[in-house]
Amino acid sequence: MATSEEIEGMIARCALGDRAAFAALYQATSSKLFGICLRILRERSEAEDALQEVYLRVWRKAESYVAGGPSPMAWLSTVTRNLAIDRLRAKAPPADELEDAPELVAKGPTPEQSAVAAGEAARIGACLGELEPDRAGAVRGAYLEGASYTELAGHYGVPLNTMRTWLRRSLIKLKECLER
Amino acid sequence: MTEQATYDEDDIALAGEYVLRLLSAEEVAGFEARLAAEPGLRLLVTEWQEGLSSLADEVEETPPAALWRRIEAAAHGADQAAGQRRGLPLWGWLTGGLAAALVAVAVFFAIDPSPAVAPTHQARIAAEDGSLTVLAALSPEGELHVIRESGGPRPGRALELWLIADGAPAPVSLGVFPEADDFRVPLPEALRAGFTGGTLAISDEPPGGSPTGAPTGDVLAAAPVQTL
């Protein structure tokens, strides 16, 4: 696993047109970014197209990464989520699709398991663990599946406004925990 | 606690919703207008991006090997097109194509089918839109059997088959397709070695094949080689 500094260096060299750095960046980060695409888009071919778009954007816009902003992995994840969610919403799935979709929270480790994982993941996992399971699940669903308020409300069977109130309260608690 | 202390819970939640992409288009526009003017709010967004990003650690999945070649080709091919004349084909390997230029283009000749032997490598090279599908199988004796299942060259053009060996700087021509839709071509051992982990691609070329030894036309289809 490349360190944050190493990844930052790779991005910086991409901005200079260094192809070897681009290859190294892909090697170091593509599994995580592909996982994000796949989770949001669910179809492999869609996820592959999205990942291609992500790396082309990174290659061409590497200079837009500002050191001192988010960590390089957070920046790459943000670019990836945004592109994947754009694709997801451009497809405009019927609102009831979520009913047939796999469980929002069933996949992946529980917050407790996440907390066991090394590094920063422990922090967000532990903080989500402080929320009620449904509410933590909604945050994960929004982040990992790119679920909208409408979809989350449908999934949890609550009115849209209630969903929003829940989620906003969860975010405030989460932020407080993350800063502790 | 530093700058973010000046932001209330409403803004903390709003920044989180923004990062999660939960806001409506109207709300996003309003929030982004504020972001442009408020460094502290930008910091909140960064903190959310940071805090949430490790959630994705649990979803890692290795992308297929062929995808990297596609991305590399698109990235570097596009550089070439941008740097030179417009409409240049998207072949990323072109810039490193000197090696390929040294390889003579061999024209395929249709050979009578020989008894079937289990191939050591194979690939199904299909265009994304289904307009061209070609099967290629390499026999243990080093004979490449190519079957054009569907599609053909554009009018007045030819199809050329290329091998991109794993890690190779440039594609190597395996020859120009004859008119027959089923043919075999013997390959020298040096080329056969590149099949394991390699990629086969078909490009659109002038009659007789690429004049330069490197692909000059559109890539019509490409596929990773499967080792059997």
Chai-1 contact restraints between the chains, C-beta under 6 A:
chainA,res_idxA,chainB,res_idxB,connection_type,confidence,min_distance_angstrom,max_distance_angstrom,comment,restraint_id
A,Y26,B,W68,contact,1.0,0.0,6.0,A-B,restraint_1
A,S30,B,P63,contact,1.0,0.0,6.0,A-B,restraint_2
A,S31,B,E60,contact,1.0,0.0,6.0,A-B,restraint_3
A,S31,B,T62,contact,1.0,0.0,6.0,A-B,restraint_4
A,K32,B,A56,contact,1.0,0.0,6.0,A-B,restraint_5
A,K32,B,E60,contact,1.0,0.0,6.0,A-B,restraint_6
A,F34,B,E61,contact,1.0,0.0,6.0,A-B,restraint_7
A,F34,B,P63,contact,1.0,0.0,6.0,A-B,restraint_8
A,G35,B,V59,contact,1.0,0.0,6.0,A-B,restraint_9
A,G35,B,E60,contact,1.0,0.0,6.0,A-B,restraint_10
A,G35,B,E61,contact,1.0,0.0,6.0,A-B,restraint_11
A,I36,B,A56,contact,1.0,0.0,6.0,A-B,restraint_12
A,L38,B,E61,contact,1.0,0.0,6.0,A-B,restraint_13
A,R39,B,V59,contact,1.0,0.0,6.0,A-B,restraint_14
A,E48,B,L67,contact,1.0,0.0,6.0,A-B,restraint_15
A,L51,B,P63,contact,1.0,0.0,6.0,A-B,restraint_16
A,Q52,B,I71,contact,1.0,0.0,6.0,A-B,restraint_17
A,Y55,B,I71,contact,1.0,0.0,6.0,A-B,restraint_18
A,L56,B,A74,contact,1.0,0.0,6.0,A-B,restraint_19
A,L56,B,A75,contact,1.0,0.0,6.0,A-B,restraint_20
A,W59,B,A75,contact,1.0,0.0,6.0,A-B,restraint_21
A,G69,B,T46,contact,1.0,0.0,6.0,A-B,restraint_22
A,P70,B,T46,contact,1.0,0.0,6.0,A-B,restraint_23
A,P70,B,Q49,contact,1.0,0.0,6.0,A-B,restraint_24
A,P70,B,E50,contact,1.0,0.0,6.0,A-B,restraint_25
A,A74,B,Q49,contact,1.0,0.0,6.0,A-B,restraint_26
A,A74,B,E50,contact,1.0,0.0,6.0,A-B,restraint_27
A,A74,B,S53,contact,1.0,0.0,6.0,A-B,restraint_28
A,S77,B,S53,contact,1.0,0.0,6.0,A-B,restraint_29
A,S77,B,A56,contact,1.0,0.0,6.0,A-B,restraint_30
A,T78,B,Q49,contact,1.0,0.0,6.0,A-B,restraint_31
A,I85,B,R21,contact,1.0,0.0,6.0,A-B,restraint_32
A,G108,B,E58,contact,1.0,0.0,6.0,A-B,restraint_33
A,P109,B,E58,contact,1.0,0.0,6.0,A-B,restraint_34
A,E120,B,S54,contact,1.0,0.0,6.0,A-B,restraint_35
A,A121,B,S54,contact,1.0,0.0,6.0,A-B,restraint_36
A,A121,B,D57,contact,1.0,0.0,6.0,A-B,restraint_37
A,I124,B,G51,contact,1.0,0.0,6.0,A-B,restraint_38
A,I124,B,S54,contact,1.0,0.0,6.0,A-B,restraint_39
A,I124,B,L55,contact,1.0,0.0,6.0,A-B,restraint_40
A,A142,B,L20,contact,1.0,0.0,6.0,A-B,restraint_41
A,A142,B,L22,contact,1.0,0.0,6.0,A-B,restraint_42
A,Y143,B,L20,contact,1.0,0.0,6.0,A-B,restraint_43
A,Y143,B,L52,contact,1.0,0.0,6.0,A-B,restraint_44
A,Y143,B,L55,contact,1.0,0.0,6.0,A-B,restraint_45
A,Y149,B,L22,contact,1.0,0.0,6.0,A-B,restraint_46
A,R168,B,A13,contact,1.0,0.0,6.0,A-B,restraint_47
A,L171,B,A13,contact,1.0,0.0,6.0,A-B,restraint_48
A,L171,B,G16,contact,1.0,0.0,6.0,A-B,restraint_49
A,I172,B,E9,contact,1.0,0.0,6.0,A-B,restraint_50
A,I172,B,I12,contact,1.0,0.0,6.0,A-B,restraint_51
A,I172,B,A13,contact,1.0,0.0,6.0,A-B,restraint_52
A,K175,B,I12,contact,1.0,0.0,6.0,A-B,restraint_53
A,L178,B,G51,contact,1.0,0.0,6.0,A-B,restraint_54
